[in-house]
Amino acid sequence: MTLTDPTSAVVRAVRDALDGGPAYAPQPRLSDAVAPPGTALVLRTSGSTGNPREVALSAAALRASAEATHERLGGPGRWLLVLPPTHVAGVQVVNRTVVAGTEVRVGDLTPFTPAAFAALARDFLAGHEGERAYVSIVPTQLHRLVAAADGEDDGTGGGDGLAELARFDAVLVGSAATPAALLGRARAAGVRAVTTYGMSETSGGCVYDGVPLAGVRVRLAGPGTGADDAPRPDPDDAPRTGVVELSGPVLAEGYVGDAAATAAAFRTDPDGTRWFRTSDLGRLDAGRLTILGRADDVILTGGVNVAPAAVEAAIAEHLAGLGTPGEACVVGVPDDEWGQAVVAVLALPGHADAGPAHTAAGPVLTDGTPELLAGLRSAVGHALGAPAAPRRVYLAAALPTRGPGKVDRRAVRDAVVRAGREPVRP
């Protein structure tokens, strides 16, 4: 399968931008604001923390990101593009091949199906034995490949998708948190999965498997804006938690046309080191970063802080133990007794046949069974403590997404609030 015309245009536009040509914006511009001098790419954020912004990335930042990635992975290689070349994860696949002078190939996998991926990967890898090959995917895609491999093949060849994925020298998995159980299942099948953490403001992933790429630094800061906001030093022995800040040559120039947002997010130390303050809570343990979730997603229930990502990971592990791989989104909703109640929304195999996934108002929810809720509460309570145990559970045909594979937590929360106000389908 060869490049489609739109992607060929993307390759040319990225190459020209890196060589000093006009800045390239893969999506229609949000405004006519002029990007800073030296901007090569203008990328739109997913808007998961509010309205989308436009990020200005220089050619130097993009080259540094591509070179550090290939250094970590073991050298340049050919890339298969199965993500939209409109957000940072997809554009970075193109950028890496342009910087390294290697090949990028693409298939239109909309919607993404295991069978289509298996055919595309098989064609991409054929005749290139001995050459390094890479692909970048999101957790939802990995989940579908694992589920197809674990189920009976329906005759489409979808069960071969995971085996084809295992032929790549590295599989970058990012744009959202990857459940440990899902990651473990993929690696057990031979997939060389590498988890990535980053965002448009850091030229995409800049921390791989918890370890920063060459030139990238990580530190933790307090959640406030006063004296408590002072960055904490990297820990020596004991794990520390706080708001994640990132530094290095991969940082963006700032937000196009938004000087206030740029000043709030990008800060410079007295020694001249520039840092980007994320919206994520993290833990550093012996130099390894674990993301605990977004700082503004933390649920305060009964006076206890609960990180949704930790609850989602515990749920995924519980479901995997039951032989029922699924996706979970955990949100906090107003509750008279607890302040906020912890609620889980699950997308489980087979539930897609229960009805439409979405309406104009958002995802369609159905009540989970008392047995399902009891099992989740027991598993999560044992792993994280009683306050983290979900007090309600709903099922959905699919979790709504925003951007390349990010679960739209706001849409899930709104749907849960609606479900609490009106009867849902049993």
Backbone torsions as a table, in degrees:
resi	resn	phi	psi	omega
1	MET	NA	131.5	-177.4
2	THR	-100.6	173.3	179.4
3	LEU	-62.3	139.5	171.7
4	THR	-77.7	158.6	-177.6
5	ASP	-57.2	-45.3	179.2
6	PRO	-57.8	-40.9	-178.8
7	THR	-71.9	-34.8	174.1
8	SER	-58.3	-39.8	178.1
9	ALA	-65.1	-37.6	177.5
10	VAL	-62.5	-44.4	179.9
11	VAL	-59.7	-45.8	179.9
12	ARG	-64.1	-42.0	-177.8
13	ALA	-66.0	-41.6	179.0
14	VAL	-66.6	-43.0	179.2
15	ARG	-60.8	-45.6	179.8
16	ASP	-62.6	-41.4	-178.7
17	ALA	-64.8	-40.6	179.4
18	LEU	-68.2	-26.5	-179.4
19	ASP	-89.2	12.2	177.1
20	GLY	97.8	5.6	178.8
21	GLY	-77.9	-167.6	-178.9
22	PRO	-64.7	147.9	177.6
23	ALA	-62.1	143.9	-178.2
24	TYR	-108.4	130.5	175.5
25	ALA	-119.4	109.7	-176.5
26	PRO	-71.1	-12.5	175.5
27	GLN	-122.6	156.7	177.7
28	PRO	-54.6	137.3	-178.3
29	ARG	-64.3	144.7	178.8
30	LEU	-79.9	-22.3	179.9
31	SER	-154.2	176.2	177.9
32	ASP	-98.3	17.4	178.5
33	ALA	-62.0	143.3	-177.0
34	VAL	-85.4	131.4	178.8
35	ALA	-72.1	154.4	179.3
36	PRO	-59.8	152.7	176.9
37	PRO	-56.2	140.9	179.6
38	GLY	88.2	-0.3	179.8
39	THR	-69.5	131.3	177.0
40	ALA	-102.1	-40.7	-179.4
41	LEU	-128.3	142.0	171.3
42	VAL	-117.1	107.7	-175.9
43	LEU	-111.9	140.0	-179.9
44	ARG	-88.1	134.0	175.1
45	THR	-72.4	164.9	-177.4
46	SER	-74.3	-17.2	-179.1
47	GLY	78.8	19.9	-177.5
48	SER	-69.2	-18.6	178.0
49	THR	-110.2	14.3	-178.9
50	GLY	147.5	-150.2	178.7
51	ASN	-69.7	142.4	178.6
52	PRO	-60.2	146.5	174.0
53	ARG	-120.8	164.9	177.4
54	GLU	-106.3	126.6	-176.3
55	VAL	-103.4	132.7	178.7
56	ALA	-98.2	118.7	178.8
57	LEU	-114.1	132.4	179.7
58	SER	-84.4	162.8	176.3
59	ALA	-62.5	-36.5	-179.8
60	ALA	-63.5	-41.9	179.0
61	ALA	-64.7	-41.9	-178.6
62	LEU	-67.9	-40.4	177.6
63	ARG	-65.7	-41.5	179.5
64	ALA	-61.9	-40.6	179.6
65	SER	-64.4	-47.1	-178.6
66	ALA	-63.3	-43.6	-178.0
67	GLU	-68.3	-39.1	179.0
68	ALA	-67.6	-36.3	178.0
69	THR	-62.9	-50.2	-178.6
70	HIS	-65.8	-33.6	175.8
71	GLU	-61.6	-43.4	-179.4
72	ARG	-68.5	-36.3	-174.9
73	LEU	-82.0	-13.6	178.6
74	GLY	110.0	8.8	176.4
75	GLY	129.4	162.5	179.0
76	PRO	-62.6	158.8	178.3
77	GLY	-162.8	179.9	175.2
78	ARG	-79.7	147.8	-177.9
79	TRP	-123.6	139.0	172.1
80	LEU	-102.4	126.4	-177.6
81	LEU	-101.3	114.3	177.3
82	VAL	-125.0	17.3	175.9
83	LEU	-115.9	153.9	178.4
84	PRO	-61.2	129.8	179.6
85	PRO	-80.7	43.5	-179.6
86	THR	-119.5	-25.9	176.6
87	HIS	-105.1	172.7	-170.4
88	VAL	-61.1	-38.7	-177.3
89	ALA	-62.3	-43.2	179.1
90	GLY	-72.4	-44.4	-179.9
91	VAL	-63.1	-34.5	-179.5
92	GLN	-65.8	-31.5	174.7
93	VAL	-59.4	-44.1	177.7
94	VAL	-66.0	-45.2	-178.5
95	ASN	-58.2	-42.9	-178.4
96	ARG	-62.7	-38.9	-179.6
97	THR	-72.1	-35.3	178.0
98	VAL	-65.5	-45.3	-179.4
99	VAL	-64.0	-40.5	-176.1
100	ALA	-87.4	-13.0	-178.0
101	GLY	73.3	30.3	179.6
102	THR	-108.0	-174.3	-173.6
103	GLU	-98.9	142.8	169.8
104	VAL	-121.7	135.3	176.5
105	ARG	-128.8	154.0	-172.1
106	VAL	-140.3	151.8	169.7
107	GLY	-132.5	145.8	178.8
108	ASP	-81.4	93.0	-179.2
109	LEU	-100.5	63.3	178.4
110	THR	-123.5	103.7	3.0
111	PRO	-79.9	161.3	178.2
112	PHE	-75.6	123.8	176.1
113	THR	-128.0	146.2	178.1
114	PRO	-56.8	-38.9	-178.7
115	ALA	-64.7	-44.3	179.9
116	ALA	-65.3	-39.8	178.6
117	PHE	-64.7	-42.8	-179.4
118	ALA	-58.4	-44.5	-179.8
119	ALA	-66.0	-42.8	-178.9
120	LEU	-65.1	-46.1	-178.9
121	ALA	-64.9	-39.9	-180.0
122	ARG	-61.4	-42.7	178.9
123	ASP	-67.7	-40.1	-178.6
124	PHE	-64.7	-39.0	-175.2
125	LEU	-85.0	-19.3	-176.2
126	ALA	-62.3	131.3	176.0
127	GLY	78.7	7.8	-178.6
128	HIS	-124.4	32.6	178.5
129	GLU	-59.6	138.5	-180.0
130	GLY	91.5	-14.5	177.0
131	GLU	-94.6	140.5	179.2
132	ARG	-70.0	139.6	-177.5
133	ALA	-135.8	137.3	-176.7
134	TYR	-132.3	158.0	173.4
135	VAL	-149.5	149.3	178.2
136	SER	-119.6	128.5	-178.8
137	ILE	-135.5	171.4	176.1
138	VAL	-108.1	160.1	-176.8
139	PRO	-55.2	-34.3	179.4
140	THR	-61.2	-41.5	178.0
141	GLN	-65.0	-42.8	177.8
142	LEU	-61.9	-41.3	178.8
143	HIS	-58.7	-43.1	-178.3
144	ARG	-67.3	-37.7	179.0
145	LEU	-67.1	-42.2	178.9
146	VAL	-66.0	-43.9	-179.2
147	ALA	-62.1	-39.5	179.6
148	ALA	-67.2	-37.9	180.0
149	ALA	-69.9	-32.3	-178.1
150	ASP	-82.7	-16.7	179.9
151	GLY	-100.0	-180.0	178.2
152	GLU	-79.5	135.8	178.9
153	ASP	-64.2	130.3	-179.0
154	ASP	-87.5	11.6	-179.8
155	GLY	96.6	-6.5	-178.8
156	THR	-89.0	-10.6	-176.6
157	GLY	86.6	8.5	-177.9
158	GLY	-63.5	-27.8	179.8
159	GLY	-66.5	-15.2	179.8
160	ASP	-83.5	-9.7	-174.2
161	GLY	-59.9	-42.1	-178.7
162	LEU	-67.7	-37.9	177.7
163	ALA	-64.8	-39.1	177.1
164	GLU	-67.2	-37.3	178.9
165	LEU	-62.0	-34.7	-178.2
166	ALA	-69.7	-10.8	179.7
167	ARG	-82.6	-12.8	-179.4
168	PHE	-78.4	147.6	179.8
169	ASP	-69.9	-27.2	173.8
170	ALA	-157.3	143.1	177.2
171	VAL	-122.9	108.9	177.4
172	LEU	-79.6	129.1	179.2
173	VAL	-121.9	114.5	-176.3
174	GLY	-155.4	-161.3	-176.8
175	SER	77.5	-15.0	176.5
176	ALA	-162.2	165.5	-179.7
177	ALA	-67.8	140.4	178.2
178	THR	-105.4	118.2	179.1
179	PRO	-56.0	139.8	-178.1
180	ALA	-60.1	-38.5	-179.3
181	ALA	-64.4	-40.6	178.3
182	LEU	-65.2	-44.0	179.5
183	LEU	-62.0	-43.3	179.4
184	GLY	-63.0	-41.1	179.1
185	ARG	-63.8	-42.4	-179.9
186	ALA	-65.2	-44.4	-179.7
187	ARG	-66.7	-33.5	176.7
188	ALA	-64.0	-26.0	178.0
189	ALA	-86.6	3.4	177.2
190	GLY	96.2	4.3	179.8
191	VAL	-73.9	126.9	179.0
192	ARG	-85.7	68.5	-174.9
193	ALA	-77.7	135.5	177.0
194	VAL	-125.6	116.0	179.2
195	THR	-78.4	140.7	-178.6
196	THR	-123.3	147.3	176.3
197	TYR	-133.2	130.6	178.9
198	GLY	169.8	-173.8	-177.9
199	MET	-155.9	179.5	-179.2
200	SER	-56.5	-36.3	-177.3
201	GLU	-68.5	-13.2	178.7
202	THR	-118.2	26.3	-177.9
203	SER	59.7	32.9	-179.0
204	GLY	88.2	-155.2	-176.6
205	GLY	-58.5	128.9	178.5
206	CYS	-132.3	-1.0	174.7
207	VAL	-128.5	116.0	-177.0
208	TYR	-109.3	126.9	-177.6
209	ASP	49.7	38.3	176.9
210	GLY	83.8	-5.4	-176.3
211	VAL	-112.4	126.4	-179.0
212	PRO	-61.0	147.3	173.4
213	LEU	-68.1	165.8	-179.7
214	ALA	-55.9	129.4	178.9
215	GLY	89.8	-12.0	-178.5
216	VAL	-94.9	139.6	176.6
217	ARG	-123.0	149.6	179.2
218	VAL	-126.5	137.9	171.1
219	ARG	-144.1	167.2	-178.8
220	LEU	-117.2	142.8	-179.9
221	ALA	-126.7	162.3	176.0
222	GLY	-71.5	163.2	-175.6
223	PRO	-80.9	-9.8	-173.8
224	GLY	-88.3	-162.5	179.9
225	THR	-129.3	5.9	179.3
226	GLY	-112.0	-136.8	-178.0
227	ALA	-62.4	-32.7	-179.8
228	ASP	-69.6	-8.4	-176.8
229	ASP	-85.0	-4.0	-178.1
230	ALA	-61.8	134.1	179.9
231	PRO	-60.1	143.4	177.3
232	ARG	-92.4	145.1	178.5
233	PRO	-67.6	155.2	175.9
234	ASP	-58.1	137.3	-175.9
235	PRO	-72.6	152.3	175.6
236	ASP	-91.9	-57.8	-179.1
237	ASP	-117.9	-54.7	-172.5
238	ALA	-75.4	139.2	174.9
239	PRO	-62.3	145.2	176.8
240	ARG	-128.2	154.8	177.2
241	THR	-126.4	155.2	178.7
242	GLY	168.9	-174.4	178.4
243	VAL	-77.9	131.1	-174.7
244	VAL	-76.3	132.1	171.4
245	GLU	-123.9	143.0	-174.7
246	LEU	-126.9	144.7	178.8
247	SER	-138.3	159.6	176.8
248	GLY	141.4	177.6	-176.7
249	PRO	-70.9	-5.6	-177.8
250	VAL	-88.5	-4.0	-175.2
251	LEU	-68.7	147.0	176.6
252	ALA	-71.7	164.3	175.6
253	GLU	-73.1	-28.2	-179.0
254	GLY	145.0	-165.8	179.2
255	TYR	-97.0	132.2	-177.6
256	VAL	-67.9	124.2	175.8
257	GLY	71.6	16.5	-178.8
258	ASP	-139.5	79.3	-176.9
259	ALA	-65.1	-34.6	-178.6
260	ALA	-66.9	-44.8	178.9
261	ALA	-65.8	-36.4	178.1
262	THR	-63.9	-44.6	-179.2
263	ALA	-65.5	-33.1	-178.8
264	ALA	-74.9	-32.9	-174.4
265	ALA	-94.4	-32.5	-177.0
266	PHE	-109.5	118.3	-174.6
267	ARG	-125.3	147.5	-178.3
268	THR	-117.5	127.2	178.2
269	ASP	-73.7	163.2	177.4
270	PRO	-56.2	-28.6	-180.0
271	ASP	-82.8	3.1	177.4
272	GLY	94.2	-4.4	179.4
273	THR	-73.2	128.7	-177.5
274	ARG	-99.2	135.6	-177.3
275	TRP	-126.4	147.1	171.7
276	PHE	-109.0	124.9	179.9
277	ARG	-91.6	114.9	-179.8
278	THR	-81.0	-178.9	174.2
279	SER	-105.4	18.1	-173.5
280	ASP	-107.7	144.6	170.3
281	LEU	-90.5	139.1	-179.9
282	GLY	-141.2	167.2	175.0
283	ARG	-125.7	131.7	175.1
284	LEU	-106.7	125.0	179.8
285	ASP	-135.0	108.7	-178.2
286	ALA	55.4	40.2	176.6
287	GLY	83.2	-1.3	-179.3
288	ARG	-102.8	130.9	-175.6
289	LEU	-96.1	131.4	171.4
290	THR	-120.1	126.5	179.7
291	ILE	-85.9	127.2	-177.6
292	LEU	-96.4	-9.3	-178.6
293	GLY	126.8	175.7	-179.6
294	ARG	-74.5	140.8	-178.6
295	ALA	-60.0	-36.8	-177.6
296	ASP	-85.0	0.6	176.1
297	ASP	-96.2	-9.0	-178.1
298	VAL	-58.0	133.1	-177.5
299	ILE	-97.7	125.5	175.8
300	LEU	-99.5	103.9	-175.9
301	THR	-124.4	120.2	-178.9
302	GLY	59.4	29.9	179.1
303	GLY	82.9	6.0	-178.4
304	VAL	-115.6	134.7	175.9
305	ASN	-80.6	129.0	179.1
306	VAL	-123.9	127.0	178.2
307	ALA	-88.8	117.3	-178.2
308	PRO	-55.4	-38.4	-177.6
309	ALA	-60.6	-37.5	179.5
310	ALA	-67.3	-39.2	178.3
311	VAL	-67.0	-41.7	178.7
312	GLU	-61.0	-39.7	178.6
313	ALA	-65.1	-40.8	179.1
314	ALA	-66.2	-37.6	178.2
315	ILE	-66.4	-43.5	180.0
316	ALA	-61.0	-39.9	178.8
317	GLU	-66.0	-39.9	178.2
318	HIS	-63.7	-45.6	-179.3
319	LEU	-64.3	-39.4	178.8
320	ALA	-62.8	-37.2	178.1
321	GLY	-65.6	-25.1	177.6
322	LEU	-87.2	-3.2	-176.3
323	GLY	74.9	22.9	-178.8
324	THR	-125.3	79.5	179.7
325	PRO	-62.8	135.1	-179.3
326	GLY	-153.8	172.3	177.7
327	GLU	-110.7	144.5	-177.8
328	ALA	-130.8	145.6	170.2
329	CYS	-130.5	126.1	-177.9
330	VAL	-112.5	131.1	-178.5
331	VAL	-134.6	162.4	173.4
332	GLY	-108.5	133.7	179.7
333	VAL	-126.0	152.8	-178.4
334	PRO	-55.2	137.9	-179.1
335	ASP	-145.7	131.1	-176.0
336	ASP	-62.2	-36.1	-175.7
337	GLU	-85.8	-42.4	-171.0
338	TRP	-103.8	-3.8	-174.1
339	GLY	85.1	-61.4	170.3
340	GLN	-134.7	139.4	176.6
341	ALA	-103.3	138.1	176.7
342	VAL	-81.0	123.0	-177.6
343	VAL	-127.9	136.7	179.1
344	ALA	-110.9	136.4	172.7
345	VAL	-118.1	124.5	-175.1
346	LEU	-115.0	141.8	168.9
347	ALA	-111.2	110.9	-174.0
348	LEU	-115.3	151.1	177.9
349	PRO	-56.4	136.2	178.1
350	GLY	91.5	-23.4	-177.9
351	HIS	-73.6	-16.9	179.4
352	ALA	-61.5	-22.5	179.7
353	ASP	-80.9	-4.0	-174.3
354	ALA	-78.3	-16.8	-178.7
355	GLY	160.2	-174.6	-178.7
356	PRO	-64.3	145.5	-179.5
357	ALA	-73.8	-36.2	-173.9
358	HIS	-144.2	155.5	166.7
359	THR	-122.4	-177.9	178.8
360	ALA	-60.1	-26.2	-178.2
361	ALA	-82.6	-16.4	-179.1
362	GLY	135.4	-166.7	-177.6
363	PRO	-64.1	144.0	178.6
364	VAL	-88.6	126.5	-177.4
365	LEU	-111.4	145.5	171.0
366	THR	-126.2	154.9	-179.1
367	ASP	-68.3	135.3	170.0
368	GLY	-77.2	157.8	-178.1
369	THR	-73.8	155.9	174.9
370	PRO	-57.1	-35.5	179.4
371	GLU	-65.6	-40.4	178.4
372	LEU	-64.2	-45.3	179.8
373	LEU	-62.4	-43.3	-179.2
374	ALA	-62.0	-41.2	179.0
375	GLY	-64.7	-42.1	179.0
376	LEU	-65.1	-44.4	-178.8
377	ARG	-62.0	-40.1	179.7
378	SER	-66.1	-46.2	-177.1
379	ALA	-66.5	-47.7	-178.4
380	VAL	-68.5	-42.1	179.0
381	GLY	-60.7	-39.1	178.8
382	HIS	-67.2	-38.1	-176.5
383	ALA	-80.3	-37.7	-170.0
384	LEU	-124.6	-7.8	-176.3
385	GLY	104.5	154.8	-174.9
386	ALA	-56.8	-40.5	-177.9
387	PRO	-59.2	-26.5	-177.7
388	ALA	-82.3	-11.7	-176.8
389	ALA	-67.9	129.3	-179.9
390	PRO	-59.9	140.8	178.0
391	ARG	-96.6	-15.4	173.8
392	ARG	-143.7	155.4	175.1
393	VAL	-139.6	135.1	176.7
394	TYR	-124.2	158.3	175.6
395	LEU	-113.1	146.3	177.1
396	ALA	-137.7	150.4	177.8
397	ALA	-64.1	-33.1	178.5
398	ALA	-160.7	152.2	175.8
399	LEU	-86.0	134.6	178.7
400	PRO	-66.9	145.8	-178.9
401	THR	-123.1	158.2	176.7
402	ARG	-134.4	126.4	-177.4
403	GLY	73.5	-162.0	-175.1
404	PRO	-80.8	79.5	173.6
405	GLY	90.4	2.8	178.2
406	LYS	-81.2	130.3	176.1
407	VAL	-68.8	132.9	179.1
408	ASP	-81.0	86.8	-175.0
409	ARG	-62.3	-34.1	179.7
410	ARG	-64.2	-42.2	179.4
411	ALA	-66.2	-37.7	177.4
412	VAL	-64.9	-44.4	-179.8
413	ARG	-61.4	-44.0	179.6
414	ASP	-60.9	-40.6	179.8
415	ALA	-65.7	-38.3	178.9
416	VAL	-66.1	-41.2	178.3
417	VAL	-61.8	-42.8	177.7
418	ARG	-63.1	-40.9	-178.4
419	ALA	-63.5	-30.5	178.9
420	GLY	-75.4	-15.9	-177.3
421	ARG	-98.3	-17.9	-175.8
422	GLU	-141.8	156.2	-179.5
423	PRO	-62.3	142.0	174.6
424	VAL	-110.9	162.4	-178.5
425	ARG	-67.0	131.6	180.0
426	PRO	-70.7	NA	NA
